[in-house]
Amino acid sequence: MGEISVPALRNAATQLRIDSVRATSEAGSGHPTTCLSAAEIVAALFFAEMRYDPKAPQNPDNDRFVLSKGHAAPILYAAWAEAGLFPREELLKLRRIDTDLEGHPTPRLSFVDVATGSLGQGICAAVGIALNARRIKSDYRTYVLLGDGEMAEGSVWEAGNLALHYKLDNLCGIIDVNGLGQSQATQFDHDMDQIAARWKAFGWHTLVVDGHDIPALLAAFKEARTASGRPTMVLARTLKGKGLSAIEGKDGWHGKALKKGKETDDAIAELEKQFVPNAPRTVIQQPPISNRPAERVDYAKLPKPAYKLGDLVATREAWGAALAAVGTVDERVVALDADVKNSTFSDKFEKAHPDRFFEDFIAEQVMVGAAMGLAARGAVPFPSTFACFLTRAADFIRMSGISFVNVKLTGSHAGISIGEDGPSQMALEDLSMMRSVPDCAVLYPCDAVSTERLVAAMAQHKGLAYMRTSRPKTPVTYGPDEVFPIGGSKTLRQSGEDVATVVGVGVTVFEALKAYDQLFTQGVHIRVIDAYSLQPIDAATLVAAGEATKGRIITVEDHYPSGGLGDAVSEAVASAGFAVRRLAVREIPRSGQPEELLDRYGISAKHIVEAVKKVL
Amino acid sequence: MGEISVPALRNAATQLRIDSVRATSEAGSGHPTTCLSAAEIVAALFFAEMRYDPKAPQNPDNDRFVLSKGHAAPILYAAWAEAGLFPREELLKLRRIDTDLEGHPTPRLSFVDVATGSLGQGICAAVGIALNARRIKSDYRTYVLLGDGEMAEGSVWEAGNLALHYKLDNLCGIIDVNGLGQSQATQFDHDMDQIAARWKAFGWHTLVVDGHDIPALLAAFKEARTASGRPTMVLARTLKGKGLSAIEGKDGWHGKALKKGKETDDAIAELEKQFVPNAPRTVIQQPPISNRPAERVDYAKLPKPAYKLGDLVATREAWGAALAAVGTVDERVVALDADVKNSTFSDKFEKAHPDRFFEDFIAEQVMVGAAMGLAARGAVPFPSTFACFLTRAADFIRMSGISFVNVKLTGSHAGISIGEDGPSQMALEDLSMMRSVPDCAVLYPCDAVSTERLVAAMAQHKGLAYMRTSRPKTPVTYGPDEVFPIGGSKTLRQSGEDVATVVGVGVTVFEALKAYDQLFTQGVHIRVIDAYSLQPIDAATLVAAGEATKGRIITVEDHYPSGGLGDAVSEAVASAGFAVRRLAVREIPRSGQPEELLDRYGISAKHIVEAVKKVL
């Protein structure tokens, strides 16, 4: 272990300040003052406390650093330049289109696990990263730097509870308490007692230090290593803009770059005076070399579906069974749930793989955030809850997209087909939310066999994926040898005489089949397609169906019209010039029996029959 | 004031238990056990503590009750039946399609302010309801009943902070600590110390009581009335299923109705034995009669827009000015912001109307939740933040839709046109999220004049509305006399020779106009439409434009393709048989200059020109 030199760390902090000011001035925008308050914290972490290989940021045993206050990106970039990962000159490209040094950090950069910039998320991801250390049996520690304004976000307290529950003593948070938000002082300003009381009450080992005092920071980090059975929060009292006398501790400087020229030059000159002469260089601690065996992944061992055609099985139940089976052949798979495991059926996974199941209680934000962190470190996490409550984590899902992480979300109890529980429990916008994530696979199987196949497909898919499952039991429709590629569809009924195409998905597939039967007795033939993959969607099959049925395409979905099946199909067939008639739920629904509701809100077989007759 | 009789309250609690069991058994679903744990709390509140007119639930001076644990709906309905609002027999219609007594409460019922059933939201709404009491200078108190599992939701702690910040001593929360979640024990089970420590740390006056001890509950409520300058949280230790010996305190009974017949009959018999013989009836305390003057609303006094054609003004800045002006003619208008008031420009409203501005710090969930509560009590709240961060409150927005509340959301800094800050700050799914709320007006003006007009329109609109504003300055395009009805559009360029229709919105209107100019010089005429109202959308104008341009319709939007302008237009013209080509952002963007980004991601004038040429 190299010697720790406080003067060397002071100089590192000064260098980080200079680089942060210079880069933001050159960019003409950004957040220098929030970097200046954090300089000693970042210097102490990167150049004394953390063990990592600066040439290999993805080394699985590196200590991890998450910048939850993502707007301080320039100092993160400066730290890695100082560590030697890339030349310091690169920093001057900050925020340009030809660099990955973006305004807020994203995993386009090798040293960033999850995108930050939406406050209160980094700490949730850090919980997942710390859980992952246990999963892979690594001693790496996870550090997460928050802003004090960020504590207003409820997700921070979700993370607070979950880290306590899992006794994450390998997790150390640091809050840069500079007392200033964007638009005014934070709620608690520099009242360290108010802030400390909260973290203590949440059960964290809580330390208050002067955030510009390097020995105090080092002592706090050392103490954090010894806190057994609980995470540590270091509350660092700082000044925003520290180091620049004209700005230090002043409101009105959030997110403002110094002007190039005299203003910046004077600032740099002032900072350069703060270098300690003749200090040694810092030395970075390397992580231990590990020879961990590769994780076991063998999908060839996955058995074929064993359901019997016509049996009634809810897709949510098939999903739970499939996930348990996938967990057996793929060690990377973990599951998370938000106190509804006996409804989503993630409890089947818990029973089979208790060490890889994480109960998150009713806290959807940290559930998805922790999944982001787990995925960033090599796990394949399946977070699940009722589909409607995934909207609680919509911003985390958005940031998962920006993080390009391998998270597999599942939402159960979708749509009005849940019945009596009423509109608060009915997801009718989840398909739209998930289709709004570029490249997210959006899957909605109608039966147990397709569910089972698609769970395996989503586990093996690289990137974000979503599966929507249903509450009611539906008949097993597909045989054990059917395959369900992501991006595919199934044509369930077709003939040379088809006069219209009806595209269903999930529960409405069966309404479409009922409509087929009714129309068939009247001599009217329709094509019926199960569009189980909404994104990517099977454009070729849909266009071909449109061509075969004079461009008459009707979609029917247990979802609002915006952003769902109808819109997906519509875009897929637009290039062929086809318009799409959409049957969807068009008002706030109410409680009732599932079949009553399908009928009342216009998506039952009766309405499909009417729609077909109308387009003829 | 009527005499309080403890035996009478005990009997009321027993009656509420009987009614809750009977109604859920009859429905065949629902949550009786969570009602049973809360029976004494609800009885003490409704029949001793609260002042209200049971025949006029919307009396503005009634004390308010919010059932944050919405799945206990049956006991809420039973309380109002017991209070005399409707006949007890109605309770047996619970969860049926022909009643408003839904599975979870919605404002279809006169005594429900906001829909609950998504946990952690009711307390946020209660903060807004308590703020409203100050706004209308009423002495009403606000009571909110939470479940203990609910405390895992971060939004609860956002509410905790905000209620402290505004010193809401007219707010009293009660947590029904029955120790059991849906799928297992809650994180803290019956550890009252752990729970109390959290509320104390958050600054609330915190009391721990036996939740089945009526005198203890009454004493706690009395003490809450005397807690000056801060809200009170009563932590009531209870047993789930209390009163039924076979179920009491047992896991595995969440959300399960007793079977009709013997199981239910035995339960009712056991409960009936718990009646205290010969107790007096309860007496409900009436609120004081108030003679408050009507709030001043006079839009005739609103001045006309005074912008000069061609001047460069960001719509976000025009929005702030317009909101301040609307606040002057409409006393009901209030504004809320999440620490970005100097970016959204809600600070213009704050300056003009400081008493009606509520800083919520970086806590979007409670911001929208409090707005729901304020709106439910007659205010016209405008919560604002960056559009991307409204996704943080997506579930609250969903529940706002189900609550039919008069909330006016604004999201600024939308789209890639913000430039260098990067993808975490770029809303590209907000239009989709808001279009997923049935009947929500979704507005996206391109210039200062249309912004000003539409702010006034949204304030006067009955129901939910959303406005998207932009960061870059755009030229004033409309004259002071133009009108902008919700549901309208503006055709900016048209001729008898138009070969295609280009529909833009917000910043892309100007790209469409540039494309028009470029094509014009090549002798190609296009129709250009500003679809400032995305929902409802001006279908008639769009269909007519399609008819005039051979069905060639191109949309261009600073948004992902899912659920945005393209989908809205596509659905509007589907009945006419027109397909729509969509230009939209199709991948996760990166940092860069706004114009570079519009070009890189395919929504600049150049791409519109190409798209027009392709369809010809």
Boltz contact constraints between the chains, C-beta under 6 A:
constraints:
  - contact:
      token1: [A, 29]
      token2: [B, 420]
      max_distance: 6.0
  - contact:
      token1: [A, 95]
      token2: [B, 420]
      max_distance: 6.0
  - contact:
      token1: [A, 95]
      token2: [B, 591]
      max_distance: 6.0
  - contact:
      token1: [A, 97]
      token2: [B, 592]
      max_distance: 6.0
  - contact:
      token1: [A, 97]
      token2: [B, 596]
      max_distance: 6.0
  - contact:
      token1: [A, 102]
      token2: [B, 422]
      max_distance: 6.0
  - contact:
      token1: [A, 102]
      token2: [B, 590]
      max_distance: 6.0
  - contact:
      token1: [A, 102]
      token2: [B, 591]
      max_distance: 6.0
  - contact:
      token1: [A, 103]
      token2: [B, 420]
      max_distance: 6.0
  - contact:
      token1: [A, 103]
      token2: [B, 421]
      max_distance: 6.0
  - contact:
      token1: [A, 103]
      token2: [B, 422]
      max_distance: 6.0
  - contact:
      token1: [A, 103]
      token2: [B, 591]
      max_distance: 6.0
  - contact:
      token1: [A, 104]
      token2: [B, 422]
      max_distance: 6.0
  - contact:
      token1: [A, 104]
      token2: [B, 424]
      max_distance: 6.0
  - contact:
      token1: [A, 115]
      token2: [B, 424]
      max_distance: 6.0
  - contact:
      token1: [A, 117]
      token2: [B, 424]
      max_distance: 6.0
  - contact:
      token1: [A, 118]
      token2: [B, 424]
      max_distance: 6.0
  - contact:
      token1: [A, 119]
      token2: [B, 362]
      max_distance: 6.0
  - contact:
      token1: [A, 149]
      token2: [B, 362]
      max_distance: 6.0
  - contact:
      token1: [A, 152]
      token2: [B, 361]
      max_distance: 6.0
  - contact:
      token1: [A, 152]
      token2: [B, 362]
      max_distance: 6.0
  - contact:
      token1: [A, 152]
      token2: [B, 363]
      max_distance: 6.0
  - contact:
      token1: [A, 153]
      token2: [B, 362]
      max_distance: 6.0
  - contact:
      token1: [A, 154]
      token2: [B, 154]
      max_distance: 6.0
  - contact:
      token1: [A, 154]
      token2: [B, 155]
      max_distance: 6.0
  - contact:
      token1: [A, 154]
      token2: [B, 157]
      max_distance: 6.0
  - contact:
      token1: [A, 154]
      token2: [B, 158]
      max_distance: 6.0
  - contact:
      token1: [A, 154]
      token2: [B, 365]
      max_distance: 6.0
  - contact:
      token1: [A, 155]
      token2: [B, 154]
      max_distance: 6.0
  - contact:
      token1: [A, 157]
      token2: [B, 154]
      max_distance: 6.0
  - contact:
      token1: [A, 157]
      token2: [B, 157]
      max_distance: 6.0
  - contact:
      token1: [A, 158]
      token2: [B, 154]
      max_distance: 6.0
  - contact:
      token1: [A, 165]
      token2: [B, 187]
      max_distance: 6.0
  - contact:
      token1: [A, 181]
      token2: [B, 339]
      max_distance: 6.0
  - contact:
      token1: [A, 182]
      token2: [B, 339]
      max_distance: 6.0
  - contact:
      token1: [A, 182]
      token2: [B, 340]
      max_distance: 6.0
  - contact:
      token1: [A, 183]
      token2: [B, 339]
      max_distance: 6.0
  - contact:
      token1: [A, 183]
      token2: [B, 341]
      max_distance: 6.0
  - contact:
      token1: [A, 183]
      token2: [B, 342]
      max_distance: 6.0
  - contact:
      token1: [A, 187]
      token2: [B, 165]
      max_distance: 6.0
  - contact:
      token1: [A, 187]
      token2: [B, 361]
      max_distance: 6.0
  - contact:
      token1: [A, 197]
      token2: [B, 201]
      max_distance: 6.0
  - contact:
      token1: [A, 198]
      token2: [B, 201]
      max_distance: 6.0
  - contact:
      token1: [A, 201]
      token2: [B, 197]
      max_distance: 6.0
  - contact:
      token1: [A, 201]
      token2: [B, 198]
      max_distance: 6.0
  - contact:
      token1: [A, 201]
      token2: [B, 201]
      max_distance: 6.0
  - contact:
      token1: [A, 339]
      token2: [B, 181]
      max_distance: 6.0
  - contact:
      token1: [A, 339]
      token2: [B, 182]
      max_distance: 6.0
  - contact:
      token1: [A, 339]
      token2: [B, 183]
      max_distance: 6.0
  - contact:
      token1: [A, 340]
      token2: [B, 182]
      max_distance: 6.0
  - contact:
      token1: [A, 341]
      token2: [B, 183]
      max_distance: 6.0
  - contact:
      token1: [A, 342]
      token2: [B, 183]
      max_distance: 6.0
  - contact:
      token1: [A, 361]
      token2: [B, 152]
      max_distance: 6.0
  - contact:
      token1: [A, 361]
      token2: [B, 187]
      max_distance: 6.0
  - contact:
      token1: [A, 362]
      token2: [B, 119]
      max_distance: 6.0
  - contact:
      token1: [A, 362]
      token2: [B, 149]
      max_distance: 6.0
  - contact:
      token1: [A, 362]
      token2: [B, 152]
      max_distance: 6.0
  - contact:
      token1: [A, 362]
      token2: [B, 153]
      max_distance: 6.0
  - contact:
      token1: [A, 363]
      token2: [B, 152]
      max_distance: 6.0
  - contact:
      token1: [A, 365]
      token2: [B, 154]
      max_distance: 6.0
  - contact:
      token1: [A, 391]
      token2: [B, 394]
      max_distance: 6.0
  - contact:
      token1: [A, 391]
      token2: [B, 395]
      max_distance: 6.0
  - contact:
      token1: [A, 391]
      token2: [B, 398]
      max_distance: 6.0
  - contact:
      token1: [A, 392]
      token2: [B, 395]
      max_distance: 6.0
  - contact:
      token1: [A, 394]
      token2: [B, 391]
      max_distance: 6.0
  - contact:
      token1: [A, 394]
      token2: [B, 394]
      max_distance: 6.0
  - contact:
      token1: [A, 395]
      token2: [B, 391]
      max_distance: 6.0
  - contact:
      token1: [A, 395]
      token2: [B, 392]
      max_distance: 6.0
  - contact:
      token1: [A, 398]
      token2: [B, 391]
      max_distance: 6.0
  - contact:
      token1: [A, 402]
      token2: [B, 423]
      max_distance: 6.0
  - contact:
      token1: [A, 402]
      token2: [B, 424]
      max_distance: 6.0
  - contact:
      token1: [A, 402]
      token2: [B, 588]
      max_distance: 6.0
  - contact:
      token1: [A, 420]
      token2: [B, 29]
      max_distance: 6.0
  - contact:
      token1: [A, 420]
      token2: [B, 95]
      max_distance: 6.0
  - contact:
      token1: [A, 420]
      token2: [B, 103]
      max_distance: 6.0
  - contact:
      token1: [A, 421]
      token2: [B, 103]
      max_distance: 6.0
  - contact:
      token1: [A, 422]
      token2: [B, 102]
      max_distance: 6.0
  - contact:
      token1: [A, 422]
      token2: [B, 103]
      max_distance: 6.0
  - contact:
      token1: [A, 422]
      token2: [B, 104]
      max_distance: 6.0
  - contact:
      token1: [A, 423]
      token2: [B, 402]
      max_distance: 6.0
  - contact:
      token1: [A, 424]
      token2: [B, 104]
      max_distance: 6.0
  - contact:
      token1: [A, 424]
      token2: [B, 115]
      max_distance: 6.0
  - contact:
      token1: [A, 424]
      token2: [B, 117]
      max_distance: 6.0
  - contact:
      token1: [A, 424]
      token2: [B, 118]
      max_distance: 6.0
  - contact:
      token1: [A, 424]
      token2: [B, 402]
      max_distance: 6.0
  - contact:
      token1: [A, 429]
      token2: [B, 436]
      max_distance: 6.0
  - contact:
      token1: [A, 432]
      token2: [B, 432]
      max_distance: 6.0
  - contact:
      token1: [A, 432]
      token2: [B, 436]
      max_distance: 6.0
  - contact:
      token1: [A, 432]
      token2: [B, 563]
      max_distance: 6.0
  - contact:
      token1: [A, 435]
      token2: [B, 562]
      max_distance: 6.0
  - contact:
      token1: [A, 436]
      token2: [B, 429]
      max_distance: 6.0
  - contact:
      token1: [A, 436]
      token2: [B, 432]
      max_distance: 6.0
  - contact:
      token1: [A, 436]
      token2: [B, 560]
      max_distance: 6.0
  - contact:
      token1: [A, 436]
      token2: [B, 562]
      max_distance: 6.0
  - contact:
      token1: [A, 438]
      token2: [B, 587]
      max_distance: 6.0
  - contact:
      token1: [A, 438]
      token2: [B, 588]
      max_distance: 6.0
  - contact:
      token1: [A, 560]
      token2: [B, 436]
      max_distance: 6.0
  - contact:
      token1: [A, 562]
      token2: [B, 435]
      max_distance: 6.0
  - contact:
      token1: [A, 562]
      token2: [B, 436]
      max_distance: 6.0
  - contact:
      token1: [A, 562]
      token2: [B, 563]
      max_distance: 6.0
  - contact:
      token1: [A, 563]
      token2: [B, 432]
      max_distance: 6.0
  - contact:
      token1: [A, 563]
      token2: [B, 562]
      max_distance: 6.0
  - contact:
      token1: [A, 563]
      token2: [B, 563]
      max_distance: 6.0
  - contact:
      token1: [A, 567]
      token2: [B, 567]
      max_distance: 6.0
  - contact:
      token1: [A, 570]
      token2: [B, 570]
      max_distance: 6.0
  - contact:
      token1: [A, 574]
      token2: [B, 579]
      max_distance: 6.0
  - contact:
      token1: [A, 574]
      token2: [B, 580]
      max_distance: 6.0
  - contact:
      token1: [A, 577]
      token2: [B, 579]
      max_distance: 6.0
  - contact:
      token1: [A, 578]
      token2: [B, 579]
      max_distance: 6.0
  - contact:
      token1: [A, 579]
      token2: [B, 574]
      max_distance: 6.0
  - contact:
      token1: [A, 579]
      token2: [B, 577]
      max_distance: 6.0
  - contact:
      token1: [A, 579]
      token2: [B, 578]
      max_distance: 6.0
  - contact:
      token1: [A, 579]
      token2: [B, 579]
      max_distance: 6.0
  - contact:
      token1: [A, 580]
      token2: [B, 574]
      max_distance: 6.0
  - contact:
      token1: [A, 587]
      token2: [B, 438]
      max_distance: 6.0
  - contact:
      token1: [A, 588]
      token2: [B, 402]
      max_distance: 6.0
  - contact:
      token1: [A, 588]
      token2: [B, 438]
      max_distance: 6.0
  - contact:
      token1: [A, 590]
      token2: [B, 102]
      max_distance: 6.0
  - contact:
      token1: [A, 591]
      token2: [B, 95]
      max_distance: 6.0
  - contact:
      token1: [A, 591]
      token2: [B, 102]
      max_distance: 6.0
  - contact:
      token1: [A, 591]
      token2: [B, 103]
      max_distance: 6.0
  - contact:
      token1: [A, 592]
      token2: [B, 97]
      max_distance: 6.0
  - contact:
      token1: [A, 596]
      token2: [B, 97]
      max_distance: 6.0
